[in-house]
Amino acid sequence: MLSNISNFITAIVCLIAFFVIQRIYHKEKLKSIYASNSVEGIMWFALAILSWGIGATLNILLTQVFNFPQTSSTVISIGVFFSLANSLFILLSIPSIQHKEERNIVIRIIERFSNKEVFIIFGGILVMIASVFLISFFTRTNGNASNNVIWLIDIPISLVVAFALLQELNKAFNNREMRFMYLPTFALFLLIVVAVTHRIFPIEITSKWINIEIWNAIGITTSISFKFLFVLLFIILLYSWKLLAEKEEKQSELQESIFAHHKLESENETLIVANESHLNTIKLLKKEITSLKKKHDELKSSSKIELSDRQKEVLANLGICGKQKSYTEIAEAMNISVDGFQTHIYQIKKVLNISGSDGKGQLITYAKNNQLLEFATIQHD
């Protein structure tokens, strides 16, 4: 009776939990908050819960619908099969438990294999179970002994998985500063040990030490308790993953923001330095331009042609009527000797650096271009 109640509770709770966790898995997979390994861990965790639910459901069908006894090799073998499947899925989910400490040796071994290889290894174990199941049909003299042999295949694996799970959960909770979860994880380990131990002790031996009903109640209670505690711890861990991932995401955004801020400050400082450098360059250029302009003015001033009033008069008269009159005619009009006029022309050419056959034309042009015609004392006829 207690066994049936246990299976009913396990089937209902585990199947409901599976669908809820599957929804969480698909939701988080779309959101991509976690690393892919963590999302995959949620899937394996859901399958571990599902294996319990299916195992309990099949147990109910076999015992209640098809009237198989609980001690039947078929019922027990199916139970062992789904227990092993549960251990497999738990093993595959454990690597997704995030922490920064060294992994348990079992998990390190599991991580060396691909999921396909892990399934092959467990497939070999299931073949062993099938072999034991067939052997049990030929050893009917002591049915309980045969059933105990079948459970002995699952129990060592369950204990190894339970110990690895205990270590990884404690490391994860320690990493998240949730050390208060050590006690529940240790309680989970003890419940698993009691539950699996309950399976292998023959009733004949146990009845000598404890009442059978109490012993069965202990087995059923621990079986249900560790399943519920397992689901509870993984849900707590699941949401701690989420909170940690969101925290790390915010920290990452903060770091990126700080980095961007520092980068902008650095670029701003570079621009300020460059601007100051450009301003200094502009100042230097202005200073050089001023200096060059000053030198130019000095050179211009030093190279400025200074003509005497008489020379200006000669040039002006030449500019007025030089094209129509000769030097002699202009000299007579100015009432000076031709030699004196020629001397003035020679000196003017020397000052203006004029030479060549067209010297007269150049002098006329210079007089007109430099506003010297106003100094003329004769008029053009």
SVG drawing of the C-alpha trace seen along z (x, -y; Angstrom):
<svg xmlns="http://www.w3.org/2000/svg" viewBox="-6 -127 84 150">
<polyline fill="none" stroke="black" stroke-width="0.4" points="0.0,0.0 2.7,-2.4 4.7,-1.5 1.7,-2.3 1.2,-5.7 4.9,-6.4 4.7,-5.6 1.6,-7.7 3.2,-10.7 6.5,-10.2 4.7,-9.8 2.5,-12.9 5.1,-15.2 7.9,-14.2 5.9,-14.4 4.5,-17.8 8.0,-18.9 9.3,-17.7 6.9,-19.8 7.6,-22.8 11.4,-22.5 11.0,-21.8 9.2,-25.1 12.0,-26.8 14.5,-25.1 12.9,-26.3 12.4,-29.8 16.0,-30.2 17.2,-28.7 15.4,-31.4 16.6,-34.1 20.2,-32.7 21.0,-34.2 23.1,-31.2 26.0,-29.6 24.9,-26.7 26.4,-24.2 24.1,-25.5 21.0,-25.4 21.9,-21.8 22.2,-21.0 18.5,-22.1 17.5,-19.6 19.4,-16.7 17.9,-17.6 14.4,-17.5 15.1,-14.1 16.4,-12.8 13.1,-13.9 11.2,-12.4 12.9,-9.0 11.7,-8.9 8.2,-9.8 8.1,-7.1 9.5,-4.5 6.9,-5.2 4.1,-5.2 5.2,-1.9 5.4,-0.4 1.8,-1.5 0.7,0.0 2.5,3.3 1.4,3.8 -2.1,2.3 -3.3,3.1 -1.4,6.2 -1.1,7.5 2.6,8.0 4.0,8.3 6.4,5.7 9.1,8.4 8.7,9.5 11.9,9.6 10.2,7.7 9.1,4.8 12.4,4.6 14.4,4.8 12.3,2.0 12.9,0.0 16.6,0.6 16.6,-0.5 14.9,-3.8 17.1,-4.3 20.2,-3.8 18.7,-6.2 18.1,-8.7 21.8,-8.3 22.9,-8.8 20.9,-12.1 22.1,-13.3 25.7,-12.7 25.2,-14.6 23.5,-17.5 26.2,-17.8 28.9,-19.4 26.5,-22.3 26.7,-23.2 28.9,-26.3 31.7,-26.9 35.4,-27.8 36.8,-24.9 38.2,-21.7 35.7,-19.1 35.0,-15.8 37.0,-13.0 33.9,-11.3 32.8,-14.6 36.2,-15.1 36.0,-11.6 32.5,-12.3 33.7,-15.6 36.3,-13.7 33.6,-11.9 30.9,-13.1 27.3,-12.6 27.2,-9.8 30.1,-8.0 28.5,-8.3 25.3,-6.8 27.3,-3.9 28.9,-3.2 25.6,-3.2 24.2,-1.1 26.7,1.6 25.6,1.4 22.0,1.9 23.0,4.9 24.5,6.3 21.1,5.7 19.3,7.5 21.7,10.4 21.1,10.5 17.3,10.3 17.5,13.4 19.6,15.2 17.1,14.4 14.4,16.4 16.6,19.5 17.3,18.9 13.7,19.0 14.7,21.0 15.3,17.8 13.5,14.9 14.6,12.3 18.2,13.2 17.9,12.7 16.2,9.4 18.9,8.2 21.5,9.2 19.7,7.0 19.7,4.0 23.4,4.5 24.1,3.3 22.4,0.0 23.4,-0.7 27.1,-1.4 26.4,-3.7 23.7,-5.5 26.2,-6.0 28.9,-7.3 26.5,-9.7 25.2,-10.8 28.7,-11.5 29.7,-13.4 26.4,-15.4 27.1,-16.2 30.5,-17.5 29.5,-19.6 26.5,-21.1 28.6,-22.0 31.2,-23.6 28.5,-25.5 26.8,-26.8 30.2,-27.7 31.0,-29.6 27.8,-31.5 28.3,-32.1 25.4,-29.9 27.1,-27.7 23.9,-27.3 22.9,-24.9 25.6,-22.4 23.2,-20.7 20.4,-20.1 22.9,-18.7 24.4,-16.4 20.8,-15.4 20.2,-14.5 23.3,-12.3 22.2,-10.5 18.7,-10.0 20.0,-8.5 22.3,-6.2 19.4,-5.0 17.1,-4.6 19.5,-2.5 20.6,-0.5 17.0,0.3 16.8,2.1 19.6,4.6 18.9,5.8 16.9,9.0 13.7,8.8 14.5,12.0 17.6,10.4 16.0,6.9 13.0,8.4 15.2,9.7 16.3,6.1 13.3,3.9 9.6,4.2 9.0,4.8 6.3,2.1 8.7,-0.5 11.5,0.7 9.2,0.3 8.0,-3.1 11.6,-4.2 12.4,-3.1 9.4,-4.7 9.9,-7.9 13.5,-8.3 12.8,-7.4 10.2,-10.2 12.2,-12.6 15.4,-12.5 13.5,-12.9 11.8,-16.0 15.0,-17.4 16.8,-16.7 14.2,-18.7 14.2,-21.5 18.0,-21.8 18.3,-21.8 15.5,-24.5 17.4,-26.6 20.6,-26.1 18.8,-26.8 17.6,-30.2 21.0,-30.9 22.4,-30.3 19.9,-32.8 20.7,-35.4 24.4,-34.9 24.1,-35.1 22.1,-38.3 24.6,-39.7 27.5,-38.8 25.7,-40.3 25.2,-43.5 28.8,-43.5 29.9,-42.9 27.8,-45.8 29.2,-47.9 32.8,-47.0 32.0,-47.7 30.6,-51.1 33.6,-51.9 35.9,-50.8 34.0,-53.0 34.1,-55.9 37.9,-55.5 38.3,-55.3 36.3,-58.5 38.3,-60.2 41.5,-59.1 40.3,-60.2 39.2,-63.5 42.6,-64.0 44.3,-63.2 42.0,-65.7 42.8,-68.3 46.6,-67.7 46.2,-67.7 44.1,-70.9 46.7,-72.6 49.4,-71.4 47.5,-72.9 47.0,-76.1 50.7,-76.3 51.4,-75.5 49.1,-78.3 50.7,-80.7 54.2,-79.8 53.0,-80.2 51.5,-83.6 54.7,-84.6 56.7,-83.4 54.4,-85.2 54.7,-88.4 58.5,-88.0 58.6,-87.4 56.3,-90.3 58.6,-92.5 61.6,-91.3 59.8,-91.9 59.0,-95.4 62.5,-96.0 63.9,-94.6 61.3,-96.6 62.3,-99.7 66.0,-99.0 65.5,-98.4 63.3,-101.4 64.5,-103.5 65.3,-107.1 65.5,-109.6 66.4,-113.2 63.9,-115.9 65.9,-116.8 66.0,-113.1 62.2,-112.9 61.8,-116.0 63.9,-114.5 62.0,-111.3 58.6,-113.1 59.5,-115.2 60.8,-112.1 57.5,-110.4 55.5,-113.3 57.1,-113.8 59.9,-111.2 58.2,-109.5 57.9,-112.7 61.1,-114.5 64.7,-113.6 67.0,-114.0 68.4,-117.2 64.9,-118.7 63.9,-117.8 67.1,-119.3 66.5,-122.5 63.0,-122.7 64.3,-122.3 67.0,-124.9 69.8,-122.5 72.7,-121.3 72.4,-118.0 75.4,-116.6 73.7,-117.4 70.5,-115.8 72.5,-112.7 74.2,-112.5 70.9,-112.5 69.6,-109.8 72.7,-107.7 72.4,-108.0 68.7,-107.2 69.3,-104.1 72.0,-103.0 69.7,-103.5 66.8,-101.7 69.1,-99.0 68.0,-99.6 70.1,-98.6 69.7,-97.7 68.8,-99.4 65.3,-100.2 66.4,-102.1 64.5,-105.2 61.2,-103.2 61.8,-101.5 62.4,-104.9 59.1,-106.3 57.2,-103.2 58.7,-103.5 57.8,-107.2 54.2,-106.5 53.8,-103.4 55.3,-105.2 53.2,-108.4 56.2,-110.6 54.5,-112.6 53.3,-115.1 56.9,-116.3 57.0,-117.3 58.0,-121.0 57.3,-121.0 54.2,-120.4 53.6,-118.0 53.0,-119.9"/>
</svg>
